[in-house]
Amino acid sequence: MSKIIYGIQQVGIGVSNLSEAWKWYKEHLGFDIRIFEDNTVAELMLPYTGGQPQQRHAALALNMQGGGGLEIWQYKGRTPLMPEFQVLLGDKGIFAAKIKCPNVKKAYEYFENMGVPVSQLAVNPNGDEHFFIKDPFGNFFEIYSHGYIFKDEKKPVSGVGGAIIGVSDIENALKVYRDILGYDTVLYDKSGNFDDVAELPGGKGNFRRMLLTHSENRKGSFSNFFGKSEIELVQALDREPNKIFKNRFWGDLGFIHLCFDMKNMNDLENECVAKGFPFTVNSNVKHNEKGSFDMGEAAGHFSYIEDPDGTLIEFVETHRLPLIKPLGIQLNMDKRDPHKPIPNWITKLLSLKRVKNL
């Protein structure tokens, strides 16, 4: 067997107040489906949490129009730290999450009317319209054109469709994003100054930008829901980039990881080791031989690798996912054909997990 990547499951985002952040992402970005909520101790992330288990409160939110979710993450036993410096485009790490949008112009008007800080409506190097918004917590989201909608709820935007990631050397970074994660198609590869990012912090600099996607559609599990995704790698050509999480913990403020839903974790581990990117965290180490780790109501096996600049990539192999908790109805992922997508009508049952507030 070999690994199967079903799609981007979520982008992790460290916040100082989970309830406040959840409310904002629900009201402005339509993330109102709570897949799990977990208020326990993060025991297995010791390489990234100062060598000590850390109390935390986390919840995974989805937008039913399709795409990845947001894992909103708050420390409970310590005050999460801001970056030591103004984060600039091209700094090493996740600079922005990409949000799918069926109609960019309409979404632009929506966010303007909502009073959300927006950049100019511009075109990327491919000629596609996009713009950026900034949440109240200092995080940037790129709103980009993506027509596919899983379940039309008349929302201006859908779910997460990728990330903008700063790297020190694009060719080196491709060893992870192309060779392991499967982003094998280059949509553009341009160098210079770019008007469409000029309003972002540091955006007037000189960059190499490479937008990647995957040539083959993802298959199996929730692939129909997650859909196609993109990664934009940004390399600063006129300065030495900072590491966004320098002297900070995973879970501190900002985008903390990019997570992929997948199958066949052991095969993935063998591949990552062979390609020089061994697991730095593996939930299988502490738990039973099958690696089933409780995530609130759900259970699975998770692991992490670092890209060449230390950006964290998470992998989750879900074993159990409750659909209708009061009736005890849950998905046992181990008994499913991993190559077949879950029927859309089953996925749409996730709508029953819609909540108003945490």
Solvent accessible surface area in square Angstrom, and as a share of the most:
residue,aa,sasa,rsa
1,M,189,0.84
2,S,77,0.50
3,K,44,0.19
4,I,24,0.12
5,I,11,0.06
6,Y,11,0.04
7,G,0,0.00
8,I,3,0.01
9,Q,21,0.09
10,Q,4,0.02
11,V,0,0.00
12,G,0,0.00
13,I,0,0.00
14,G,2,0.02
15,V,3,0.02
16,S,69,0.45
17,N,68,0.35
18,L,2,0.01
19,S,57,0.37
20,E,96,0.43
21,A,0,0.00
22,W,2,0.01
23,K,104,0.44
24,W,31,0.11
25,Y,1,0.00
26,K,43,0.18
27,E,80,0.36
28,H,23,0.10
29,L,2,0.01
30,G,10,0.09
31,F,0,0.00
32,D,16,0.08
33,I,0,0.00
34,R,71,0.26
35,I,10,0.05
36,F,17,0.07
37,E,54,0.24
38,D,13,0.07
39,N,80,0.41
40,T,67,0.39
41,V,59,0.34
42,A,6,0.05
43,E,70,0.32
44,L,27,0.13
45,M,6,0.03
46,L,68,0.34
47,P,86,0.54
48,Y,37,0.14
49,T,0,0.00
50,G,50,0.48
51,G,43,0.41
52,Q,112,0.50
53,P,71,0.45
54,Q,25,0.11
55,Q,70,0.31
56,R,27,0.10
57,H,26,0.12
58,A,1,0.01
59,A,0,0.00
60,L,9,0.04
61,A,0,0.00
62,L,10,0.05
63,N,0,0.00
64,M,0,0.00
65,Q,1,0.00
66,G,3,0.03
67,G,0,0.00
68,G,1,0.01
69,G,0,0.00
70,L,0,0.00
71,E,20,0.09
72,I,0,0.00
73,W,2,0.01
74,Q,30,0.13
75,Y,4,0.02
76,K,101,0.43
77,G,64,0.62
78,R,61,0.22
79,T,109,0.63
80,P,14,0.09
81,L,83,0.42
82,M,139,0.62
83,P,36,0.23
84,E,106,0.48
85,F,51,0.21
86,Q,121,0.54
87,V,26,0.15
88,L,48,0.24
89,L,2,0.01
90,G,0,0.00
91,D,0,0.00
92,K,42,0.18
93,G,7,0.07
94,I,9,0.05
95,F,10,0.04
96,A,0,0.00
97,A,0,0.00
98,K,4,0.01
99,I,0,0.00
100,K,4,0.02
101,C,0,0.00
102,P,50,0.32
103,N,66,0.34
104,V,8,0.05
105,K,111,0.47
106,K,136,0.58
107,A,0,0.00
108,Y,36,0.14
109,E,102,0.46
110,Y,58,0.22
111,F,0,0.00
112,E,92,0.41
113,N,130,0.67
114,M,82,0.37
115,G,63,0.61
116,V,10,0.05
117,P,83,0.52
118,V,42,0.24
119,S,12,0.08
120,Q,73,0.33
121,L,58,0.29
122,A,17,0.13
123,V,81,0.47
124,N,19,0.10
125,P,38,0.24
126,N,70,0.36
127,G,49,0.47
128,D,70,0.36
129,E,54,0.24
130,H,2,0.01
131,F,1,0.01
132,F,4,0.02
133,I,1,0.00
134,K,82,0.35
135,D,5,0.02
136,P,86,0.54
137,F,65,0.27
138,G,40,0.38
139,N,12,0.06
140,F,29,0.12
141,F,0,0.00
142,E,5,0.02
143,I,0,0.00
144,Y,14,0.05
145,S,61,0.39
146,H,32,0.14
147,G,61,0.59
148,Y,105,0.40
149,I,48,0.25
150,F,16,0.07
151,K,57,0.24
152,D,82,0.42
153,E,38,0.17
154,K,172,0.73
155,K,34,0.14
156,P,39,0.25
157,V,1,0.00
158,S,1,0.01
159,G,0,0.00
160,V,2,0.01
161,G,0,0.00
162,G,0,0.00
163,A,0,0.00
164,I,5,0.02
165,I,0,0.00
166,G,0,0.00
167,V,0,0.00
168,S,50,0.32
169,D,61,0.31
170,I,0,0.00
171,E,96,0.43
172,N,54,0.28
173,A,0,0.00
174,L,8,0.04
175,K,97,0.41
176,V,0,0.00
177,Y,0,0.00
178,R,104,0.38
179,D,56,0.29
180,I,1,0.01
181,L,0,0.00
182,G,27,0.26
183,Y,0,0.00
184,D,76,0.39
185,T,44,0.25
186,V,77,0.44
187,L,61,0.31
188,Y,11,0.04
189,D,62,0.32
190,K,100,0.43
191,S,75,0.48
192,G,21,0.20
193,N,108,0.55
194,F,26,0.11
195,D,121,0.63
196,D,10,0.05
197,V,4,0.02
198,A,25,0.19
199,E,101,0.45
200,L,7,0.04
201,P,32,0.20
202,G,32,0.31
203,G,1,0.01
204,K,160,0.68
205,G,17,0.16
206,N,51,0.26
207,F,1,0.00
208,R,47,0.17
209,R,3,0.01
210,M,8,0.03
211,L,6,0.03
212,L,1,0.01
213,T,9,0.05
214,H,4,0.02
215,S,73,0.47
216,E,126,0.56
217,N,108,0.55
218,R,39,0.14
219,K,125,0.53
220,G,0,0.00
221,S,6,0.04
222,F,17,0.07
223,S,6,0.04
224,N,57,0.29
225,F,3,0.01
226,F,12,0.05
227,G,15,0.14
228,K,76,0.32
229,S,3,0.02
230,E,30,0.13
231,I,0,0.00
232,E,4,0.02
233,L,0,0.00
234,V,2,0.01
235,Q,32,0.14
236,A,10,0.08
237,L,78,0.39
238,D,86,0.44
239,R,72,0.26
240,E,144,0.64
241,P,15,0.09
242,N,57,0.29
243,K,79,0.34
244,I,12,0.06
245,F,37,0.15
246,K,97,0.41
247,N,108,0.56
248,R,22,0.08
249,F,56,0.23
250,W,20,0.07
251,G,0,0.00
252,D,0,0.00
253,L,38,0.19
254,G,13,0.13
255,F,11,0.05
256,I,9,0.05
257,H,0,0.00
258,L,0,0.00
259,C,0,0.00
260,F,0,0.00
261,D,7,0.04
262,M,2,0.01
263,K,31,0.13
264,N,16,0.08
265,M,5,0.02
266,N,96,0.49
267,D,39,0.20
268,L,0,0.00
269,E,52,0.23
270,N,102,0.52
271,E,39,0.18
272,C,0,0.00
273,V,83,0.48
274,A,88,0.68
275,K,90,0.38
276,G,52,0.50
277,F,25,0.10
278,P,73,0.46
279,F,28,0.12
280,T,54,0.31
281,V,7,0.04
282,N,25,0.13
283,S,0,0.00
284,N,39,0.20
285,V,127,0.73
286,K,112,0.47
287,H,63,0.28
288,N,82,0.42
289,E,160,0.72
290,K,106,0.45
291,G,0,0.00
292,S,35,0.23
293,F,27,0.11
294,D,91,0.47
295,M,25,0.11
296,G,33,0.31
297,E,54,0.24
298,A,3,0.03
299,A,2,0.02
300,G,0,0.00
301,H,8,0.04
302,F,18,0.07
303,S,0,0.00
304,Y,4,0.01
305,I,0,0.00
306,E,58,0.26
307,D,5,0.02
308,P,48,0.30
309,D,22,0.11
310,G,13,0.13
311,T,11,0.07
312,L,15,0.07
313,I,0,0.00
314,E,13,0.06
315,F,0,0.00
316,V,4,0.02
317,E,18,0.08
318,T,22,0.13
319,H,14,0.06
320,R,77,0.28
321,L,13,0.06
322,P,10,0.06
323,L,7,0.03
324,I,33,0.17
325,K,128,0.54
326,P,125,0.79
327,L,127,0.63
328,G,60,0.58
329,I,77,0.39
330,Q,95,0.42
331,L,17,0.08
332,N,64,0.33
333,M,19,0.09
334,D,52,0.27
335,K,171,0.73
336,R,71,0.26
337,D,67,0.35
338,P,36,0.23
339,H,114,0.51
340,K,128,0.54
341,P,54,0.34
342,I,2,0.01
343,P,53,0.33
344,N,63,0.32
345,W,171,0.60
346,I,24,0.12
347,T,3,0.02
348,K,76,0.32
349,L,48,0.24
350,L,4,0.02
351,S,22,0.14
352,L,113,0.56
353,K,24,0.10
354,R,94,0.34
355,V,32,0.18
356,K,167,0.71
357,N,94,0.48
358,L,53,0.26
